[in-house]
Amino acid sequence: MNSHRNGCLVVLFLAIAALADAARMPNVVFLLADDLGWKDIGCYGGPVKTPALDGLAKKGVRFTEFYSGAAVCSPSRATILTGRHHLRAGVYSWIADFSQQSHLLEREVTLAEVLKEHGYATAHFGKWHLGLSHGKRVKPTPSAHGFDYWFATANNAAPSHRNPRNFLRNGKPVGELKGYACQLVVDEALNWVADHRKTDPANATPFFLNLWFHEPHAPIAAPRELVSNYGAQNDPAAIYSGTIENTDRAIARLLEKLEEVGAPEDTLIIYSSDNGSYRADRVGNLRGKKGSNYEGGIRVPGIFSWPGTIPAGQVVAEPAGLVDLLPTICGLLGVDKPRDVPLDGSDLTPVLKEGGKPLVRHQPLFWWLPASGPAVALRDGKYSLVAERDYELPRDRKEMARLRKQIEEVLRGKGTLEAELRGSTMQAQLFEGFKDKEAEQLRGQYVRLNMFQESWIPAIKSGSFHRFALYDLKSDSGQKVDLAKELPEVHVRLKKEMLKIIRSVVSDAPDWHLKE
């Protein structure tokens, strides 16, 4: 009798333990590169040595057709955190805090807020670029968007990745730091994890680490010994590659610490990039690069690893993207998505857990970057539809051309033009920057004329589109052959779907030009 009772108690105990294990939530770690291309890292056939990321891909799923939230940084980050198109969230283009009201709207429900509601400790490390206060312009901080702790820069690491001096810790300036941005970001994350363990030694509280690296965004810098793996010390391509390998080494340190904190089965890790590379040689055979809604500007790496839940060693061709991040994490964790908030992304859980099972989307993948060319793009199955805006944005192109010419004359006059271009082009250096102070000052004026103006919003919201082009990405990933006339039914169907999504997005998008 006692034996039977003891047996029943053992069974009951094991059942309770199983329920407790099932209820235990995993830690969530999201790793985001800045301007890293689809063909940069090792497991995507890139030239950079990335053993940490390659190992992460082997332990989980690597998507071959994964997409950013947008073709430039701020919009992509807004989409990442909300699962919604960035215009709905208040972000039209990359944010310049010194001249724009724009920021991620506080009304938006972020991934950090969702996880916080379910007992997570939340922390953000690295680039933010979703709006921070500047002068009289007061904007919400990461704290207002669900992060308990944050260590961030408003935009890029300055003056470069090496020895940055513009980090804020929970709103307070940190001052100049010694080292490289990616390593400093991981250092801060490791310190936070150590403090978390001290305050919660039983590890009962799961955490969400949001690490948004600055590399390989310009202005670039990397350790000399890493740059030498890829070329000369003054070769922009070699420095660019060095920043990526340096980031992989930083990620390796983080992964090692996470395994000390708990078993790999206790942590969901996701890796991607905010948009395509600004280097045309790092997007493979794809058309376009950063800033373009052609594939080269929006296709990025996508790696998901959660041993024991996501089967290892999968390579999946299902089109997916960072717009799917919030609903997918909710699906994997078994928690509710934000209520009464229309999401543009879909839950990838069936694809991740069931060996690449086809996904039924409620809406095609869609991108709209008003100042881009093409301005809009849609991905539905194997097809891509793009279109141009049929109106002009009032840029001062004559003044931009004058500044470009003046920069070239300044550098020629000083005999430094070739050294500044370093085998690249003037257009590329207008993005990457110059060492010469006079040229750099002129470049700043050029960038201001080129960037998004909130006064354009009425034209954007009332504007229309033309020059629609249809591509079959399975047979033509370089988007060279327009099939609109050959496949009129597909063209009409996708155009109708695209315009429907645009109308929906416009209805949510705020009018920042009225808020001055």
C-alpha positions as CSV (number, residue, x, y, z in Angstrom):
1,M,0.0,0.0,0.0
2,N,2.8,2.4,1.0
3,S,4.7,1.4,-2.1
4,H,1.7,2.2,-4.3
5,R,1.3,5.6,-2.6
6,N,5.0,6.4,-2.9
7,G,4.8,5.5,-6.6
8,C,1.8,7.8,-7.1
9,L,3.7,10.6,-5.3
10,V,6.7,10.2,-7.5
11,V,4.5,10.3,-10.6
12,L,2.8,13.4,-9.3
13,F,6.1,15.0,-8.5
14,L,7.4,14.3,-12.0
15,A,4.2,15.7,-13.5
16,I,4.5,18.9,-11.5
17,A,8.2,19.2,-12.5
18,A,7.3,18.8,-16.1
19,L,4.7,21.5,-15.9
20,A,7.2,23.8,-14.2
21,D,9.7,23.1,-17.0
22,A,7.1,23.7,-19.7
23,A,6.1,27.0,-18.0
24,R,9.7,28.2,-17.8
25,M,10.3,30.9,-20.4
26,P,13.5,31.0,-22.4
27,N,15.8,34.0,-22.5
28,V,15.5,35.9,-25.8
29,V,18.6,37.5,-27.5
30,F,18.3,39.5,-30.7
31,L,21.5,40.4,-32.5
32,L,21.3,43.0,-35.3
33,A,24.1,44.2,-37.6
34,D,24.1,47.6,-39.2
35,D,24.4,47.8,-43.0
36,L,25.6,44.2,-43.3
37,G,24.9,42.6,-46.7
38,W,23.3,39.4,-47.7
39,K,26.7,38.1,-48.9
40,D,29.0,39.2,-46.1
41,I,29.2,36.4,-43.5
42,G,30.6,32.9,-44.0
43,C,27.5,30.8,-43.9
44,Y,26.0,32.9,-46.6
45,G,29.0,32.5,-48.9
46,G,30.6,35.7,-47.8
47,P,34.3,36.5,-47.6
48,V,34.4,37.3,-43.8
49,K,35.4,34.7,-41.2
50,T,32.4,34.4,-38.9
51,P,32.7,31.1,-37.0
52,A,30.4,32.2,-34.2
53,L,27.5,33.1,-36.5
54,D,28.2,30.1,-38.7
55,G,27.9,27.9,-35.7
56,L,24.7,29.6,-34.6
57,A,23.2,28.8,-38.1
58,K,24.2,25.1,-37.8
59,K,22.3,24.9,-34.5
60,G,19.1,26.2,-36.0
61,V,17.5,27.7,-39.1
62,R,19.2,29.8,-41.8
63,F,16.8,31.6,-44.1
64,T,18.1,32.2,-47.7
65,E,15.4,34.7,-48.6
66,F,15.2,36.8,-45.5
67,Y,14.3,40.6,-45.5
68,S,14.9,43.7,-43.5
69,G,12.1,45.9,-42.2
70,A,13.2,48.6,-44.6
71,A,16.1,49.6,-46.9
72,V,17.6,52.1,-44.3
73,C,18.1,51.9,-40.6
74,S,15.5,53.8,-38.5
75,P,12.5,52.5,-40.4
76,S,13.8,48.9,-40.3
77,R,14.2,49.2,-36.5
78,A,10.7,50.5,-36.0
79,T,9.4,47.5,-37.9
80,I,11.5,45.1,-35.9
81,L,10.2,46.3,-32.6
82,T,6.5,46.5,-33.6
83,G,5.8,44.0,-36.3
84,R,4.2,46.8,-38.2
85,H,5.1,48.9,-41.2
86,H,7.4,51.7,-40.0
87,L,5.1,54.5,-41.4
88,R,2.4,53.3,-39.1
89,A,4.9,53.6,-36.2
90,G,5.8,57.1,-37.1
91,V,9.1,56.6,-38.9
92,Y,9.3,57.7,-42.6
93,S,13.0,57.6,-43.1
94,W,16.2,57.6,-41.1
95,I,15.8,60.0,-38.2
96,A,17.8,63.2,-37.8
97,D,17.1,64.3,-34.2
98,F,18.5,67.8,-34.8
99,S,16.0,68.6,-37.5
100,Q,13.0,66.3,-37.2
101,Q,10.2,65.7,-34.9
102,S,10.0,62.0,-36.0
103,H,10.5,59.2,-33.5
104,L,9.0,55.8,-32.7
105,L,5.5,56.6,-31.4
106,E,4.8,55.9,-27.8
107,R,1.4,54.5,-28.7
108,E,3.2,51.5,-30.5
109,V,3.4,48.2,-28.6
110,T,7.0,47.0,-28.8
111,L,8.5,43.5,-28.5
112,A,10.2,44.7,-25.3
113,E,6.8,45.7,-23.8
114,V,5.2,42.4,-24.8
115,L,8.0,40.4,-23.1
116,K,8.0,42.7,-20.1
117,E,4.3,41.9,-19.6
118,H,5.2,38.3,-19.4
119,G,7.8,38.7,-16.7
120,Y,11.0,39.4,-18.7
121,A,13.8,41.7,-17.6
122,T,14.6,43.8,-20.7
123,A,17.8,45.6,-21.8
124,H,18.9,47.4,-25.0
125,F,22.6,47.7,-26.0
126,G,24.0,49.6,-29.0
127,K,22.6,51.8,-31.7
128,W,19.1,53.1,-31.2
129,H,18.2,55.5,-34.0
130,L,14.5,55.6,-33.2
131,G,14.6,59.1,-31.8
132,L,16.3,60.7,-28.8
133,S,15.9,64.2,-27.4
134,H,18.0,66.9,-29.0
135,G,18.0,70.5,-27.8
136,K,14.3,71.6,-27.4
137,R,13.1,68.5,-29.2
138,V,12.0,66.1,-26.5
139,K,11.5,62.5,-27.6
140,P,10.9,59.2,-25.7
141,T,13.9,57.1,-24.7
142,P,14.1,53.3,-24.9
143,S,12.7,53.2,-21.3
144,A,9.4,54.5,-22.7
145,H,9.4,51.6,-25.1
146,G,9.7,48.8,-22.6
147,F,13.4,48.6,-21.8
148,D,14.4,48.5,-18.1
149,Y,18.0,49.3,-19.0
150,W,19.7,50.8,-22.0
151,F,23.2,51.6,-23.2
152,A,23.0,53.3,-26.6
153,T,24.0,55.9,-29.1
154,A,21.3,58.0,-30.8
155,N,22.7,57.1,-34.2
156,N,26.2,55.9,-35.3
157,A,29.2,55.4,-33.1
158,A,31.3,58.6,-33.2
159,P,33.8,59.5,-34.3
160,S,34.0,55.9,-35.5
161,H,33.7,52.4,-34.2
162,R,37.1,52.9,-32.4
163,N,37.0,54.7,-29.0
164,P,33.4,56.1,-29.4
165,R,32.4,59.0,-27.2
166,N,28.7,59.3,-27.7
167,F,27.2,56.4,-25.7
168,L,24.4,57.1,-23.1
169,R,23.7,54.8,-20.2
170,N,20.0,55.2,-19.2
171,G,20.1,58.7,-20.5
172,K,23.4,59.9,-19.0
173,P,26.5,60.5,-21.2
174,V,29.2,58.0,-20.6
175,G,32.1,59.9,-22.2
176,E,34.9,58.5,-24.4
177,L,35.3,54.7,-24.2
178,K,38.4,52.8,-25.2
179,G,37.9,49.9,-27.6
180,Y,35.7,49.1,-30.5
181,A,31.9,49.6,-30.5
182,C,30.9,45.9,-30.9
183,Q,33.2,44.8,-28.1
184,L,32.0,47.6,-25.8
185,V,28.3,46.8,-26.5
186,V,29.0,43.1,-25.6
187,D,31.0,44.2,-22.5
188,E,28.0,46.1,-21.3
189,A,25.6,43.3,-22.0
190,L,27.9,40.8,-20.1
191,N,28.0,43.2,-17.1
192,W,24.2,43.5,-17.2
193,V,23.8,39.7,-17.3
194,A,26.2,39.3,-14.4
195,D,24.2,41.9,-12.4
196,H,21.0,40.2,-13.3
197,R,22.3,36.9,-12.0
198,K,23.3,38.6,-8.7
199,T,19.9,40.1,-8.2
200,D,18.1,36.9,-9.4
201,P,20.5,34.0,-8.4
202,A,17.9,31.4,-9.1
203,N,17.5,32.7,-12.7
204,A,13.7,32.6,-12.3
205,T,13.3,35.8,-14.3
206,P,14.0,35.4,-18.1
207,F,15.7,38.2,-19.9
208,F,15.5,39.9,-23.3
209,L,18.8,41.2,-24.6
210,N,18.4,43.5,-27.7
211,L,21.9,44.1,-29.1
212,W,22.1,46.4,-32.1
213,F,25.7,46.6,-33.3
214,H,27.1,49.6,-35.2
215,E,29.3,47.6,-37.5
216,P,29.8,47.7,-40.4
217,H,28.1,51.1,-40.8
218,A,30.4,54.0,-41.7
219,P,32.5,55.6,-40.4
220,I,34.3,52.3,-40.1
221,A,37.2,51.1,-37.9
222,A,38.6,47.7,-36.9
223,P,41.7,46.2,-35.3
224,R,44.7,46.2,-37.6
225,E,45.3,42.5,-37.3
226,L,41.7,41.8,-38.5
227,V,41.9,44.3,-41.3
228,S,45.1,42.6,-42.5
229,N,43.1,39.3,-43.0
230,Y,41.3,41.0,-45.9
231,G,43.8,43.5,-47.5
232,A,45.7,46.7,-47.0
233,Q,45.1,48.9,-43.9
234,N,43.7,51.7,-46.1
235,D,41.4,49.5,-48.2
236,P,37.8,50.3,-47.3
237,A,36.7,46.7,-48.2
238,A,39.3,45.3,-45.9
239,I,38.3,47.6,-43.0
240,Y,34.6,46.8,-43.6
241,S,35.3,43.1,-43.4
242,G,37.4,43.6,-40.3
243,T,34.5,45.3,-38.6
244,I,32.3,42.2,-39.3
245,E,34.9,39.7,-38.0
246,N,35.4,41.9,-34.9
247,T,31.6,41.7,-34.3
248,D,31.6,38.0,-34.7
249,R,34.3,37.7,-32.1
250,A,32.3,39.9,-29.8
251,I,29.2,37.7,-30.4
252,A,31.4,34.6,-29.6
253,R,32.1,36.1,-26.1
254,L,28.4,36.7,-25.6
255,L,27.4,33.2,-26.6
256,E,30.0,31.7,-24.2
257,K,28.6,33.7,-21.3
258,L,25.0,32.6,-22.2
259,E,26.1,29.0,-22.0
260,E,27.4,29.7,-18.6
261,V,24.1,31.2,-17.5
262,G,22.1,28.3,-18.7
263,A,21.8,25.4,-21.1
264,P,21.5,26.3,-24.9
265,E,17.9,25.0,-24.6
266,D,17.2,28.0,-22.4
267,T,17.9,30.7,-24.9
268,L,16.3,31.7,-28.2
269,I,18.8,33.6,-30.3
270,I,18.1,35.5,-33.6
271,Y,20.5,37.3,-35.9
272,S,20.0,39.6,-38.8
273,S,20.9,43.0,-40.3
274,D,18.8,46.2,-40.5
275,N,19.2,46.6,-44.2
276,G,21.4,45.6,-47.2
277,S,25.0,46.7,-47.6
278,Y,26.1,50.0,-49.0
279,R,28.8,48.1,-50.8
280,A,27.6,46.7,-54.2
281,D,30.1,43.9,-53.9
282,R,28.4,42.5,-50.8
283,V,24.9,41.8,-52.1
284,G,25.8,39.0,-54.4
285,N,24.0,39.0,-57.8
286,L,21.1,41.1,-56.4
287,R,20.1,44.4,-57.8
288,G,20.5,47.5,-55.7
289,K,22.0,48.1,-52.3
290,K,21.2,50.0,-49.1
291,G,18.5,52.6,-49.7
292,S,16.9,50.7,-52.6
293,N,13.8,48.6,-52.5
294,Y,15.3,46.2,-55.0
295,E,16.5,43.0,-53.5
296,G,20.0,44.2,-52.7
297,G,18.7,46.9,-50.4
298,I,16.4,44.7,-48.4
299,R,17.6,41.1,-48.4
300,V,19.7,40.2,-45.3
301,P,20.8,37.2,-43.3
302,G,18.2,35.6,-41.0
303,I,19.3,33.0,-38.4
304,F,17.1,31.5,-35.6
305,S,18.6,29.2,-33.0
306,W,16.8,27.5,-30.1
307,P,18.1,24.0,-29.5
308,G,15.5,21.5,-28.5
309,T,12.7,23.6,-30.0
310,I,13.9,24.7,-33.4
311,P,15.4,21.7,-35.3
312,A,19.1,22.2,-36.1
313,G,20.7,22.4,-39.5
314,Q,17.8,23.7,-41.5
315,V,18.2,25.9,-44.6
316,V,14.9,27.4,-45.5
317,A,14.0,29.2,-48.7
318,E,10.6,30.5,-47.5
319,P,10.4,34.3,-47.9
320,A,10.4,35.8,-44.4
321,G,11.6,39.0,-42.7
322,L,12.1,41.2,-39.7
323,V,8.5,42.3,-39.9
324,D,7.8,38.8,-38.7
325,L,10.0,39.0,-35.6
326,L,7.4,40.1,-33.0
327,P,4.6,37.7,-34.0
328,T,7.2,34.9,-34.3
329,I,8.7,35.3,-30.9
330,C,5.1,35.5,-29.5
331,G,4.3,32.2,-31.3
332,L,7.5,30.4,-30.2
333,L,6.9,31.5,-26.6
334,G,3.2,30.7,-26.7
335,V,2.2,34.2,-25.6
336,D,-0.5,36.5,-27.0
337,K,0.4,39.0,-29.7
338,P,-0.6,42.7,-29.0
339,R,-4.4,43.0,-28.9
340,D,-6.3,45.3,-31.2
341,V,-3.1,46.2,-33.1
342,P,-3.0,45.1,-36.8
343,L,0.4,43.5,-37.5
344,D,1.9,43.4,-40.9
345,G,4.2,40.5,-40.1
346,S,3.3,36.8,-39.7
347,D,4.2,34.1,-37.2
348,L,7.0,31.9,-38.6
349,T,6.7,29.2,-35.9
350,P,5.3,26.6,-38.4
351,V,8.3,27.1,-40.7
352,L,10.8,27.1,-37.8
353,K,9.5,24.0,-35.9
354,E,8.1,21.9,-38.7
355,G,11.0,21.5,-41.1
356,G,10.3,24.3,-43.5
357,K,6.5,23.9,-43.7
358,P,5.1,26.5,-46.2
359,L,3.7,29.6,-44.5
360,V,0.3,31.1,-45.2
361,R,0.6,34.8,-44.9
362,H,-2.3,37.1,-44.2
363,Q,-0.5,39.8,-46.2
364,P,2.5,39.8,-48.6
365,L,5.8,41.2,-47.5
366,F,5.8,44.9,-48.3
367,W,8.2,47.8,-48.2
368,W,7.6,51.5,-48.8
369,L,10.4,54.0,-48.4
370,P,9.1,57.3,-49.7
371,A,12.5,58.8,-50.8
372,S,13.8,55.5,-52.3
373,G,13.9,54.3,-55.8
374,P,11.8,52.2,-56.4
375,A,9.6,53.6,-53.7
376,V,7.6,50.5,-53.0
377,A,8.1,46.7,-53.3
378,L,6.0,43.7,-52.6
379,R,7.0,40.0,-52.3
380,D,4.4,37.3,-52.8
381,G,5.6,33.8,-53.3
382,K,8.3,33.8,-56.0
383,Y,7.1,37.2,-57.4
384,S,8.4,40.7,-56.6
385,L,6.5,43.8,-57.7
386,V,8.1,47.2,-57.5
387,A,7.0,50.7,-58.4
388,E,8.2,54.3,-58.5
389,R,6.5,57.3,-57.1
390,D,4.9,59.5,-59.8
391,Y,5.8,62.8,-58.0
392,E,9.0,64.6,-57.2
393,L,10.3,65.3,-53.8
394,P,11.5,68.9,-53.6
395,R,15.3,68.3,-53.1
396,D,17.7,71.1,-54.2
397,R,19.6,69.0,-56.7
398,K,21.5,71.9,-58.1
399,E,22.9,72.8,-54.7
400,M,23.7,69.1,-54.1
401,A,25.6,68.9,-57.4
402,R,27.5,72.1,-56.5
403,L,28.5,70.7,-53.1
404,R,29.7,67.5,-54.7
405,K,31.8,69.4,-57.2
406,Q,33.2,71.7,-54.5
407,I,34.3,68.7,-52.3
408,E,36.1,67.2,-55.3
409,E,37.8,70.6,-56.0
410,V,38.9,70.9,-52.4
411,L,40.5,67.5,-52.3
412,R,42.1,67.9,-55.7
413,G,43.6,71.2,-54.6
414,K,45.1,69.5,-51.6
415,G,46.3,66.6,-53.7
416,T,44.4,64.1,-51.5
417,L,41.5,63.1,-53.8
418,E,42.9,59.7,-54.7
419,A,43.8,59.0,-51.1
420,E,40.3,59.9,-49.9
421,L,38.6,57.8,-52.5
422,R,40.9,54.8,-51.7
423,G,39.9,53.1,-54.9
424,S,36.2,53.7,-54.4
425,T,33.9,56.4,-55.9
426,M,33.0,59.9,-54.9
427,Q,29.4,58.8,-54.5
428,A,30.4,56.1,-52.1
429,Q,32.6,58.4,-50.1
430,L,29.7,60.9,-49.8
431,F,28.1,58.2,-47.7
432,E,31.2,56.9,-45.9
433,G,32.9,60.2,-45.1
434,F,36.2,62.0,-45.6
435,K,39.2,62.5,-43.3
436,D,39.7,66.1,-44.5
437,K,37.7,68.4,-42.2
438,E,36.8,70.9,-44.9
439,A,35.5,68.2,-47.2
440,E,33.7,66.6,-44.3
441,Q,31.9,69.8,-43.4
442,L,30.8,70.2,-47.0
443,R,29.6,66.6,-47.0
444,G,27.5,67.4,-43.9
445,Q,25.7,70.1,-46.0
446,Y,25.2,67.6,-48.8
447,V,23.7,65.0,-46.5
448,R,21.3,67.5,-45.0
449,L,20.0,68.4,-48.4
450,N,19.6,64.7,-49.4
451,M,17.8,63.5,-46.2
452,F,14.1,63.2,-45.6
453,Q,12.1,66.4,-44.8
454,E,8.9,66.2,-42.8
455,S,7.4,68.9,-45.0
456,W,7.2,66.2,-47.7
457,I,4.6,64.2,-45.8
458,P,1.4,65.7,-47.4
459,A,2.9,64.9,-50.9
460,I,3.8,61.4,-49.8
461,K,0.4,60.7,-48.3
462,S,-1.5,62.0,-51.3
463,G,1.0,60.7,-54.0
464,S,0.5,57.8,-56.3
465,F,2.8,55.4,-58.2
466,H,3.7,54.3,-61.7
467,R,6.3,52.2,-63.6
468,F,5.2,49.0,-62.0
469,A,7.6,46.1,-62.7
470,L,7.1,42.4,-62.0
471,Y,10.0,39.9,-61.5
472,D,10.2,36.2,-60.9
473,L,12.8,35.9,-58.2
474,K,13.2,32.2,-58.6
475,S,14.5,32.5,-62.1
476,D,15.7,36.1,-62.0
477,S,17.0,37.0,-58.5
478,G,18.9,39.9,-60.1
479,Q,15.5,41.5,-61.2
480,K,16.6,42.1,-64.8
481,V,13.5,40.9,-66.7
482,D,10.1,42.7,-66.2
483,L,7.3,40.2,-66.7
484,A,4.4,42.7,-66.3
485,K,3.3,42.3,-69.9
486,E,3.9,38.6,-70.0
487,L,2.0,37.9,-66.8
488,P,-0.8,40.5,-66.8
489,E,-3.0,38.6,-64.3
490,V,-0.2,38.3,-61.7
491,H,0.7,41.9,-62.3
492,V,-2.8,43.2,-61.8
493,R,-3.4,41.0,-58.7
494,L,-0.2,42.1,-57.0
495,K,-0.7,45.8,-57.9
496,K,-4.1,45.7,-56.4
497,E,-2.7,44.1,-53.2
498,M,0.1,46.7,-53.0
499,L,-2.2,49.7,-53.3
500,K,-4.5,48.2,-50.7
501,I,-1.6,47.9,-48.2
502,I,-0.5,51.5,-49.1
503,R,-3.9,52.8,-48.3
504,S,-3.9,51.0,-44.9
505,V,-0.5,52.3,-44.0
506,V,-1.4,55.9,-45.0
507,S,-4.4,55.8,-42.7
508,D,-2.1,55.1,-39.7
509,A,0.9,57.3,-40.6
510,P,1.3,60.4,-38.5
511,D,1.6,64.0,-39.8
512,W,4.8,65.2,-38.2
513,H,4.8,68.4,-40.3
514,L,1.8,69.5,-38.2
515,K,3.6,69.0,-34.9
516,E,6.2,71.7,-35.1
